[in-house]
């Protein structure tokens, strides 16, 4: 997905410019989260148990990878881990519901 920001951070001349560019980024992030959700929903058909839906080892490994990615971007790994933990726990609940309904 390409994000079509009009200005780089250095090119912004005022807060209106900054806010407009942030809004473009946030819209793209939310669209990507929506796409991620579609994959989570699709994964339910491949799961054979509640443990498979929850996938605790995958969850732990995923959070560690996101921490590394956060560090590489100069972000606080604790904040990114919390963000992904909350997001993925929500997705797991949704996937569990889908999985149970498809039984």
C-alpha positions in Angstrom: 0.0 0.0 0.0 1.4 3.3 -1.0 0.8 6.3 1.3 0.5 9.5 -0.7 1.7 12.1 1.8 1.9 15.5 0.1 4.7 16.9 2.3 7.6 15.4 4.2 7.8 16.4 7.9 10.6 18.9 7.0 8.3 20.5 4.3 5.4 21.2 6.7 5.1 24.9 7.4 2.5 24.8 10.2 0.3 22.6 12.4 -2.4 22.4 9.8 0.2 20.8 7.4 1.4 18.4 10.2 -2.2 17.4 11.1 -3.2 16.8 7.5 -0.2 14.5 6.9 -0.8 12.6 10.1 -4.4 12.1 9.1 -3.3 10.6 5.8 -1.0 8.2 7.7 -3.7 7.3 10.2 -6.2 6.5 7.5 -3.6 4.2 5.8 -2.8 2.5 9.1 -6.4 1.9 9.8 -6.9 0.5 6.3 -4.0 -1.8 6.8 -5.4 -3.0 10.2 -8.7 -3.7 8.4 -6.8 -5.8 5.8 -5.0 -7.6 8.7 -8.4 -8.4 10.2 -9.5 -10.0 7.0 -6.6 -12.4 7.1 -7.3 -13.2 10.8 -10.9 -13.9 9.9 -9.8 -16.2 7.0 -7.4 -18.1 9.3 -10.3 -19.4 11.4 -11.1 -22.0 8.7 -7.6 -23.6 9.2 -7.8 -23.9 13.0 -8.8 -27.2 14.6 -9.0 -26.2 18.3 -9.3 -23.3 20.7 -5.6 -23.6 21.4 -4.9 -23.3 17.7 -6.9 -20.2 17.5 -5.2 -18.7 20.5 -1.7 -19.9 19.3 0.1 -18.8 22.5 3.6 -19.6 21.2 3.0 -17.7 17.9 1.5 -14.8 19.9 4.7 -14.6 22.0 7.0 -14.8 19.0 4.9 -12.2 17.1 5.2 -9.7 20.0 9.0 -10.3 20.2 9.3 -9.6 16.5 7.2 -6.4 16.8 9.5 -5.3 19.6 12.5 -5.7 17.3 10.8 -3.8 14.5 9.9 -1.0 16.9 13.5 -0.7 18.1 14.7 -0.6 14.5 12.4 2.3 13.9 13.5 4.2 17.0 10.2 3.5 18.8 9.6 2.3 22.3 9.2 -1.5 22.2 7.0 -1.5 25.3 4.5 0.8 23.6 4.4 -1.2 20.4 4.1 -4.5 22.3 1.1 -3.1 24.2 -0.5 -1.8 21.0 -0.1 -5.2 19.3 -1.0 -7.2 22.3 -4.3 -5.2 22.6 -4.9 -5.4 18.8 -4.2 -9.1 18.5 -6.1 -10.1 21.6 -9.1 -8.4 20.1 -8.5 -10.2 16.8 -8.2 -13.5 18.7 -11.6 -12.9 20.2 -13.1 -12.2 16.8 -11.4 -15.3 15.3 -12.6 -17.5 18.2 -16.1 -16.3 17.6 -15.8 -17.0 13.8 -14.2 -20.4 14.5 -17.0 -21.4 17.0 -19.7 -20.3 14.6 -18.2 -22.3 11.8 -18.1 -25.6 13.7 
